């Protein structure tokens, strides 16, 4: 077992280690500066915010990959003949040492190429729902609607299902359920919900809205009328504000028109 590591260490060039560290450090610094500049640009040109975010993720991925390969090539002097001679040893040794890193790296690459979701998308995954802020070499970071930062290993997305609410678009559908008592005038209640949607400044008018009506039994066995509003917000950032504005107007209108709500 000791022969494999010693064979690899024969090609180690310690003198190049400081230069390799400089390459990695400079790359990290440049990526952070570029990321900051592009974020400022995205804040000014909102209509291209998602495109800029996606470009930032791809550039960072390529930069880190290139820096890693460059640093490896500087630290290990592997000629084509030497690489062929110890390729099996290197593959086995590095495979065990960096198995999880390699899996996450390939998963990150798969996400960027296959695009099941992109930076800026609102996704649901493993019980979390939020906006994808970063697709990195090893992890995906998303911010929930409660402003919590969630970090998920990239390889998890290769096996578990993920749902994207906007699939690269700025707008996304928002589903809002409302309830009134069984004896309420459901037609009037539906009209109020529709008015609340149309009155919202966050509504995306280029796509249709609908209000569905149905019955539901509560846990106490009471029958209530459920109204489900489905409409698009023009920018995913205002999803929560959109739902809040519609709910506020709907509840005030119900109170003004004496439409009964379900009993507690």
N, C-alpha and C positions, 0 to 999 in steps of 0.2 A: 504493500500500500504506500510505502514511502517513495517508491521509484517514480510514481506519476508526478507528484508535486515537484521533485527535484529536477525532472526532465524539463518541465515548464520553466522553472527558475533559471535554468541554464541560459535562456534567451532574454532574461531580465536585464534591462539597462538602467541601473539606479541613477546615473547621471542625468538621464532624460526626465526623471520624475518631476523635478521643479518646473520644467518647461511644460509638461503635460498638465500640471496643476494650474499653471498660468492660463493655458488654453481653456480649461474648464471654467475657471473663475471669470475670465473675460467674456466667455460665451454667456454665462449666467447673468453677468452685469448688462451685456448688450440686449439680451432677451427681456430683462426687466425694464430697461429704458424704453425699448421698442413697444413693449406691452403698455406702459404708461402713456406713451404718445398716442398709440392707436386707440386707447380707451378715451382719451380726450377728444380725438377726432370723431369717434363714434357718438359721443355726447352732443357734438355739434351737428352731425349729419345723421339724425335719428332714423331716416328711412333706410339707411345702409348699415344700421347698427349690428344686425345679425351677421351680415356679410363680412364686416370688419372683424367681428369676434371670431368667426370661423377661420379667416385668414390668419389671425393672430395665433390661434391654436396650431394650425399647420406649420407656420413659420417656426414656432417654438419647438415643435416636435422635430422638425428637420434640423434645427440648430443644435439641439441637445444630442440627437443621434450622431450628427457629424462630429461634434466635439468629443463624444465618447469614443467613436472609432478612431479619430485622430490621436487622442491621448493613448489609446491602447496600442496603436501602431508605433508611437514614439517610445513607449515604455518597454515593449517587447520587440526585439529585433528578429523578426521571423521572415526569412527568405522563402520563396516558393518551395524550395526543396525541403527546408526545415519544417515549414508549415505542413507539407504533405507527410513528413516522417512522424510528426507528433500530433497530427490532426485528431486521431482517435483518442489519445490521452487528454488533449485539451478539451475535446468535446465532452468526455465523461466527467472530467474534473470541474469544468465550468458549468456543465449541466447540473451537477449536484449543488454546486455553490450558488448558482444564480437561477435556479429553476423557477421560483416565483417571480423574480424580476423579469425573466425572459417571457413568461406567460403573460404578465401584465403588459409588457412592451408590445408583444404581438397583438394583444387585445386592443391596446390603444391604437395601433396601426390599423387594425380591422375597423374600429369605430370611425376613424378619419376617412377611410376609403369606402366602406360600405354605407356609412352615414345612416345608421338606425336613428340617430339623433345628432344634433349639432350644438355648438356653443350658442346660447341664447334660447334654446328650446325649453319648453316646460315639460318635464317628464315625470312619470310615476314609476318608482322602482323600489322594491323591497320595503314597501310601506311608507316611503318618503315621496313627497311631491314638491317640486321647485324648479328653479331656472338653472340650467347648466352654465356654470361660470368658467370652467376650465376642463379641457381634455388633455391630461398630461401623459408622460411616458408610463407612469404606473397607476395613476388614479384619475378618477373623474370627480370633480367637485361641483356640488349644486347648492343653491341657497333656497331654503324653504320659504313659504309665505310668512312664516314667523321669524324670518331673518336668521335662521340657524344655518351654519355652514356644515354640510354633510360630505365627508370624503369616502369614496367607495373604490375599492380596487378594480382596475379595468377588466381583469379577467372574469369578474362576476357577471359581466354583461354578455359573455359568450354562452352562458348556460341558462340564465334567468330571463324571463320576459320583461321587456321595458315598453312603456307606452309614451308616445310623444303627442302633446296636445296641439302643437302648431307646426311641426315638421318643417322647420326652416322659414316659416312665414312670421311676420310681425304680429298678425292677428291670431286669435284662438277662440274657440267656443267656450262659453261659460255656462254651466248648468246650475240653475238655482231653483230648488224646491220650495214651495210655499204651501201652507195648510190653512184651511178654513173649516168651520163646523159643518156637519153634514146637512143641517137645515139652512145654510147660507145660500144666497143667490149666486151660484157658481159662475153663471154667465157674466154677471156684473164683476165678480171677483177676477175673472179672467181678463175682462176689459181693463181693469185697474192695473193688473200686472203688465199688460201690453203697453199701457200709457206710461208706466214707470220706466219701461225699457226704452221707449222712444224719447223720453225726456232726458235720458242720461247723456252727458257729453262724451262718455267713453264708448258709446255704441258704434260699431262698425257697420255703416249703412249699406256697404257694397255686398253684404251677405245676408241671407234671410234670417228672420227670427221667428220663433214659434212658441206657443204656450199650449201645453198638453194638459188635459184634465182627466183625473182618474180617482178611484176610491182606494182607501187603505185602512186597514185595521191597526189601531194602536196596540201597544203591549197590554193595555188594560181592556182590550176587546172592544173599544169604541170605534165606530165608523167615522172617518173624516174624509174631506175632499182634498186631494193633492193636486196642486197646479205646478207643473214643471216648466220653467222658462228656459229656453235654449236660444242664446244669442251670442254674437261675436263682439269681443272687445277689440278696439283698433290697435292696441299695443299690449302685449302680454304683461308689461310692467304695471298696468292699471287693472289687472284682473280682480284683485281684492277690492279696490276702490269702486270698480264697476258694480260688483255684487252688493257692496255696502250701500251705494247710492240708490240702487233699485229697491233693496229691502226697506230702506228708510222711507222712501216715497210710498211704497206699497202699504206699509204698516200705518202710516199717517192717513192715507186715503181710506183704509179699512175702518179706522177709528172715526173719521169724519162721516162716513156713510153707514155707520153702525152695522158693519158686516161682522158677524160673530166668529171668533177664533175658536179652535178646539179647546175643550175644558182640560185643565191640568190633570 
